[in-house]
Amino acid sequence: MGFRLVQELAADGVPVAVACRFLKISTSGYYDWASRPPSARAVADAALTTTIRRIHADSRATYGAPRVLAELRIALGVRVGCKRVARLMRQDGLVGVSHRRKRRGWKPETATHEDPVKRQFRADTPNRLWFCDITQHRAKDGWVYCAAVIDAFSRRIVGWSISDRITAEIVVDALEMARWRRRPEPGTVVHADRGAQYTSWLFGQRLRQAGLLGSMGRVASSVDNALIESFWSTMQRELLDRSNWTSKTELSSEIFEWIEGFYNPTRRYTALGNLSPADYEALHTATEIAA
C-alpha cells in the first residue's frame, strides 16, 4: 500500500525520494517494487477493465455493476464476482445512472373503467396486459410529449407516439401502433391512469372497437400504474436528464432511437433475469416451440 501511494504521489509530481522519506519507506525498496512485472491478477484485472469499459460505453454509460456483471456472465460467459466488477468500475471511475425521486403534480379525472388489474404487474403470456401513460420533457424551443404502451409480460414498449401537443390523439396513436404490431386477441386489458387523454371518448371508442378491456387505477395513485412509471423513470435518468436538448426535433429523434435502438432490443432488465425485452420474448417463443 505504501509503495502504491508513493507511485500516486510521484504521478502528481512529488519527487520519489521526498515521498519515500515522508512515508518512511526505503527508496531502493520502492524502485524494486516498481520494476517488478505486474502480477497475473493485475494483468487479468486490466483485461477485465477493458471489457467493462466497452460494456459501459455500449450501455450509453447507464449500467452499474449489476448489469455490467450480467453482460459479462450472460453475453460473454465470463466467470467473475460482483464485488470484483464493482471494485474495477470504482477504480476506473465508471458509474451507472441512479434513480432520483421527483414530485409530479396531477389532477385525476373521473374513471371511465374499473380496475381489474389491482397492481398485478405480471402476465403469463404476451399481449394479455398492457399499461399506458404519457410523459413530457422540455427542449429549448418547447415541450415534447411521449405516450407509450408497455407489455406486462416482457416490459417491451409495443406502441408509442411523440408530439408537441398533449391531446387524445397522441394516446390513440400509441395504442394503434401497439395493435398493429402485436395483433392482440380480444380481451387484452389496457390499464391507464385517469388523465384526460385516457378518459376521453376517442380513446374509449378505440378500445371498444378493438375488443380491448379498459382498466383504470384509483384517484391520485401512481402506484396503480407503477410498471410504466418505472419505464418513464428509466428513460428520464438514462436519456432525458443527461443532455440539454436544443430542439423538439432532436429530442423526439433521441426518444425514438432510445426506445427502438436500445431499450427494447438491448437494455438488460433485472426483472427479466437480466435479459432485454426482445430477448425475453424470443426465449418465450423458443420455449413454446420446443414444447
C-alpha positions in Angstrom: 0.0 0.0 0.0 2.9 2.4 0.9 4.7 1.8 -2.4 1.4 2.4 -4.4 0.9 5.6 -2.5 4.4 6.7 -3.4 3.6 5.9 -7.1 0.5 8.0 -6.9 2.4 10.9 -5.4 5.1 10.6 -8.0 2.5 10.8 -10.7 1.3 14.0 -9.1 4.8 15.5 -9.4 6.1 14.8 -5.9 9.8 13.6 -6.0 10.1 9.9 -5.2 12.8 10.5 -2.5 10.6 13.1 -0.8 7.6 10.8 -0.8 9.6 7.8 0.5 11.1 9.9 3.3 7.8 11.3 4.3 6.2 7.8 4.3 9.3 6.2 5.9 9.8 3.8 3.0 13.0 2.6 1.5 13.7 4.3 -1.8 15.5 1.3 -3.2 12.7 -0.9 -2.0 10.2 1.3 -3.9 12.2 1.0 -7.1 12.5 -2.8 -6.7 8.7 -2.9 -6.3 8.1 -0.6 -9.3 10.4 -2.6 -11.6 8.6 -5.9 -10.9 6.4 -7.2 -13.7 2.7 -7.0 -13.0 1.1 -10.0 -11.3 -1.2 -12.4 -13.1 -4.1 -10.9 -11.1 -3.2 -7.4 -12.2 -2.9 -8.4 -15.8 -6.3 -10.1 -15.6 -7.8 -7.1 -13.9 -6.5 -4.8 -16.6 -8.0 -7.0 -19.3 -11.3 -7.2 -17.5 -11.4 -3.5 -17.0 -11.0 -3.0 -20.8 -14.1 -5.3 -21.3 -16.0 -3.4 -18.6 -15.3 -0.1 -20.3 -16.7 -1.4 -23.6 -19.8 -2.8 -21.9 -20.3 0.5 -20.0 -19.9 2.5 -23.2 -22.3 0.2 -25.1 -24.9 0.8 -22.4 -24.6 4.5 -23.1 -22.9 4.9 -19.7 -26.0 3.8 -17.9 -25.1 0.4 -16.5 -23.9 0.0 -12.9 -22.1 -3.0 -11.6 -25.1 -5.4 -11.5 -26.0 -5.0 -15.2 -22.3 -5.0 -16.2 -22.0 -8.3 -14.3 -25.0 -9.7 -16.1 -23.5 -8.7 -19.5 -20.2 -10.4 -18.6 -21.8 -13.6 -17.4 -24.7 -14.0 -19.8 -23.5 -12.5 -23.0 -19.7 -13.1 -22.7 -19.6 -16.2 -20.5 -17.1 -14.6 -18.1 -17.0 -16.1 -14.6 -16.5 -13.2 -12.3 -17.9 -11.9 -9.0 -20.0 -8.8 -8.4 -17.5 -7.4 -5.8 -14.7 -7.6 -8.3 -16.7 -5.9 -11.0 -17.7 -3.1 -8.6 -14.1 -2.6 -7.5 -12.8 -2.3 -11.0 -15.5 0.1 -12.0 -14.9 2.2 -9.0 -11.1 2.3 -9.7 -11.8 3.3 -13.3 -14.4 5.9 -12.4 -17.3 4.1 -14.1 -20.7 4.6 -12.6 -24.2 3.8 -13.6 -27.2 6.2 -13.8 -29.0 6.2 -10.5 -32.7 6.9 -9.6 -33.7 10.4 -8.5 -37.2 10.8 -6.9 -39.4 13.6 -8.1 -42.8 15.0 -7.4 -45.4 15.3 -10.2 -48.4 17.5 -10.0 -51.5 15.8 -11.5 -55.3 16.1 -11.1 -57.1 12.9 -12.0 -60.3 12.7 -14.0 -63.3 10.5 -13.2 -62.6 6.9 -14.0 -64.3 5.5 -17.1 -63.3 1.9 -16.3 -63.0 -0.3 -13.3 -59.6 -1.7 -12.1 -59.4 -5.4 -12.7 -55.6 -5.2 -12.6 -55.2 -4.2 -8.9 -51.5 -3.7 -9.1 -50.8 -7.1 -10.6 -48.0 -6.1 -12.9 -47.2 -9.5 -14.4 -48.7 -11.6 -17.2 -48.0 -15.2 -18.2 -48.0 -14.5 -21.9 -47.5 -11.5 -24.3 -50.4 -9.2 -25.2 -52.6 -10.0 -22.3 -51.9 -6.9 -20.1 -50.7 -3.5 -21.3 -50.0 -0.4 -19.4 -50.3 3.2 -20.9 -49.1 6.6 -19.8 -47.7 9.9 -21.1 -44.5 11.7 -20.1 -43.1 15.1 -21.1 -39.8 16.8 -21.3 -38.7 20.3 -22.4 -36.4 21.2 -25.2 -35.2 24.8 -25.7 -37.9 25.5 -28.2 -40.8 23.8 -26.4 -42.3 20.7 -24.8 -42.2 17.2 -26.2 -44.8 14.6 -25.1 -44.4 10.9 -25.4 -47.2 8.3 -25.0 -46.3 4.7 -24.6 -47.8 1.2 -24.3 -45.8 -1.4 -22.4 -46.4 -5.1 -22.3 -46.5 -6.5 -18.7 -45.1 -9.9 -19.9 -41.8 -8.7 -21.3 -41.7 -5.0 -20.4 -41.4 -4.2 -24.1 -42.7 -0.9 -25.4 -45.1 -2.2 -28.0 -46.5 1.2 -29.0 -45.5 4.8 -28.7 -46.3 8.2 -30.1 -44.4 11.6 -29.9 -45.9 15.0 -30.3 -45.5 18.6 -29.3 -49.2 18.7 -28.3 -50.8 16.7 -25.5 -54.1 15.6 -26.9 -56.2 12.4 -27.0 -54.7 11.7 -30.5 -51.3 11.0 -29.0 -52.5 8.2 -26.8 -54.7 6.8 -29.5 -51.7 6.7 -31.9 -49.6 4.8 -29.4 -52.5 2.3 -28.9 -52.9 1.9 -32.7 -49.2 1.2 -33.1 -49.4 -1.5 -30.4 -52.4 -3.1 -32.1 -50.8 -3.0 -35.5 -47.5 -4.5 -34.2 -49.0 -7.2 -31.8 -52.4 -8.1 -33.2 -53.8 -8.8 -29.7 -56.7 -11.1 -29.2 -60.0 -9.5 -27.9 -59.9 -9.3 -24.1 -56.5 -7.8 -23.7 -56.5 -5.5 -20.7 -55.3 -1.9 -21.3 -54.6 -0.1 -18.0 -54.1 3.6 -17.8 -54.3 6.5 -15.2 -57.1 9.0 -15.1 -55.5 11.6 -17.3 -57.9 13.4 -19.6 -56.5 11.7 -22.7 -57.3 8.3 -21.3 -60.8 9.2 -20.1 -61.6 10.8 -23.5 -64.4 9.4 -25.6 -61.9 8.9 -28.5 -59.7 6.6 -26.5 -62.6 4.6 -25.1 -64.1 4.2 -28.5 -60.8 2.7 -29.9 -60.7 0.3 -27.1 -64.3 -0.9 -27.7 -63.7 -1.1 -31.5 -60.7 -3.4 -30.9 -62.3 -5.5 -28.3 -59.8 -4.4 -25.6 -60.8 -4.1 -22.0 -60.1 -0.7 -20.3 -58.8 -0.5 -16.8 -58.0 2.5 -14.5 -56.5 2.8 -11.1 -57.6 4.8 -8.1 -57.6 8.5 -7.8 -54.1 10.1 -7.4 -52.4 6.7 -7.1 -49.4 6.5 -9.5 -48.6 3.1 -7.8 -51.5 1.6 -9.7 -49.6 2.3 -12.9 -46.2 1.6 -11.5 -44.9 -0.6 -14.3 -44.9 2.1 -16.9 -44.0 4.8 -14.3 -40.8 2.7 -13.8 -40.2 2.8 -17.5 -40.5 6.6 -17.6 -38.1 6.8 -14.6 -35.6 4.7 -16.5 -35.9 6.9 -19.6 -35.7 10.1 -17.6 -32.4 9.2 -15.8 -30.7 7.3 -18.7 -31.7 9.7 -21.5 -33.7 12.8 -20.9 -31.8 14.3 -17.9 -28.4 13.7 -19.3 -28.5 16.4 -22.0 -29.8 19.9 -22.7 -32.0 19.4 -25.8 -31.6 22.2 -28.4 -34.8 21.4 -30.3 -38.0 19.4 -30.1 -36.9 17.6 -33.3 -33.7 16.5 -31.7 -35.4 15.4 -28.5 -38.1 13.5 -30.4 -35.5 11.7 -32.5 -33.5 10.7 -29.5 -36.5 9.3 -27.7 -37.4 7.2 -30.7 -33.8 5.9 -31.1 -33.5 5.1 -27.3 -36.7 3.1 -27.3 -36.2 1.1 -30.5 -32.4 1.1 -30.7 -31.5 0.5 -27.1 -34.3 -0.2 -24.6 -36.4 -2.8 -26.5 -33.6 -4.8 -28.1 -30.6 -4.4 -25.8 -31.1 -3.0 -22.3 -30.9 -5.6 -19.7 -33.9 -5.7 -17.3 -33.4 -7.1 -13.8 -37.0 -8.4 -13.5 -36.5 -10.4 -16.7 -33.4 -12.3 -15.5 -31.1 -9.7 -16.9 -32.4 -10.2 -20.5 -33.6 -7.4 -22.7 -37.4 -7.3 -23.5 -36.7 -8.6 -27.0 -34.5 -11.4 -25.9 -37.1 -12.4 -23.2 -39.8 -12.7 -25.7 -37.6 -14.6 -28.1 -36.8 -17.1 -25.3 -40.5 -17.4 -24.5 -41.2 -18.2 -28.2 -38.4 -20.7 -28.4 -39.7 -22.5 -25.3 -43.2 -22.6 -26.7 -42.0 -24.1 -30.0 -39.9 -26.7 -28.1 -42.9 -27.7 -26.0 
